[in-house]
């Protein structure tokens, strides 16, 4: 029996919840997921230049009745606190974020490591639900629950993809 890859599970969970719009800033860790999403006609994928643009696109789409998600790496999160605090939180936009967790487990890039240490405290201070996805066995349950909760409570959610799940190490990046 073949075990599905983490990115195949994510694609199925997004489809289950009719999350059709995917905005992303390219990232090596997320590349297999992005490739799957781009190849699937169910999804509309857009690659804006910056993460806050991706948030703006998904937010606007939500206001027009379409569900979306923003894919990014840890360092890209550093550009988001203002848009989260001034748009997403006050207007109760159920923004879904999937963030490849970089700057941990021996990652040698200082910028990634600095943002990795501050990202969860910033999300927590804004009251944004955050969970680390670390195992293939729990991924469907956790992603499904976070998306369900985000839309039922109209609150943002951040899913952090641990290197324990994606199996990407700094020497591979």
N, C-alpha and C positions, 0 to 999 in steps of 0.2 A: 504494500500500500504506500503510495507516494504522499508525503506530507506537503501541503501547499507552502509556498514561500510566504514570508511576511507581507510582501506587496500584493500578492494575490488575495490574501485575507482582507487587506485594506480595501481593495477594489470591490470586493463583494459586499463589505459593510457599507461603503459609500452608496452603492447601487440600492441596497436594501432600504436606505433612508432617503433615496432620491436626491442625493447630493450630486448635482450634475455639473456645476461649474467648479473648475479647479484652476486656481492661480498659483503660480510658483516662480521662485527665483532659482535657477539651476543650482543643483547640489549633487556632488558625487554620490553621497549615501542614498539620496532619494531618487537617483537616476533610474533604477529599475522600476520603481513605482510610476514615475513620470512617463517613462516609455510605454508602460501598460495603459495608463490613462489616455495618453495621446493616440494610441492605436485603437481605442474602443470608441465607437460612434455614440455611445450613450453619453459620453462626457464632452463638454466644451472646455478646452484648456487654453489658458492664456499665460504668457510669460512676460509680465511687466518688468521694468528696469529695477524697481525697488519694492521692498516688502510693504511699505505703507501704501503704495499704489495698489498692490494686491489686496490689501485690506479694504481700500476704498471701492474697488471693483466688486468684491464679494458683498460688502455692505450695501452698495447700490442695488445689486442683483437681489439681495434678500428683500429690500424694500419694494422691489418689483415682483416678488413672489417666487424667486428662484433660490434654491439652496446651494451654497458653495463652501469651499474650504481653501485655506491658504497653506501652501507647503513652503518650508524654508529651513535653513540651518540655524544653529544657535546664534552665530554672530549677526545674522540678519535680524534677529529679534531686537537687537539694540536700537533699531530705528523706530520701534513701535510704541513705546510708552505714551507718547503724546496722542497718537491717534486712538489708542485704547482708552485713555483717560478722557479724551474730549469728544469722542464719537461713539465708540462701541459700548462703553459702560453706561453713559447717561441715557442713551436711547435704547438700551437693552437689546442689542443686536446679538443673536446667538452665533457669534463668529467662531467658526471651527478653525483651529490652527494645528498643523502637524509639523513638529520641529525635530529635525535630526539632531540628536544630542551630541555635540562636539565639544572639545575642550576638557574632556574627562578621560580617564583610563589611559593615561600616558600620551595624550594628544599634545604635541609640542608647540602648537600655535598659540601664542600668548593672547591674541585677540579673542580666539574661541574660548580659551580657558577663563578669561576675565568675565565674559558675558555668561558663560555657563554657571559661574558662581553667583551671579546676581539675578539671573533670569527667573528662577522659581520664587525668590523673595519678592521680586517686583510683581509677578503674577499674583502671588498670595496677597500682597498689600492692596491690590485692586479687586480682590475677591473673585478672581478668575480661576475656575476649577482646573486643576493641573494633575496629571498622572503620568508616571513613567511606564512605558511599555517595555517590559524586559523579557517576556517569554512568549514564544509562539503559541503555547497552550492557552494563555490568557488573553491574547490579542483581540480575538473576535468579541469576547465578552466585554472587555474594557472599552474598546472603540465603540461598540454598539451602545453600551450604557452611557458613555460620555455624549455621544451624538443625541441619543434619546433625551437625556437630561438637558442638554443645551437648548434644544427646541421646545421642550415642555416648560422650562423655566425662563426662556428668553435670556439666557446668560452665555457668555463666551466660554470656550473650553480649549485647553492646550494639551495636546497629546505629544509627549516627548518620547521619541524613538531612541531607546538606549542602544549603545553599541553591542550590548548583550543580545539584543534582538536582531539587529541588522548585520551583525558580525563584521562590521567594518572597523578596522583599527587604523591608527594614525599613519602607519607606514604604508597603508593601502591608499590613503587619500592623497 
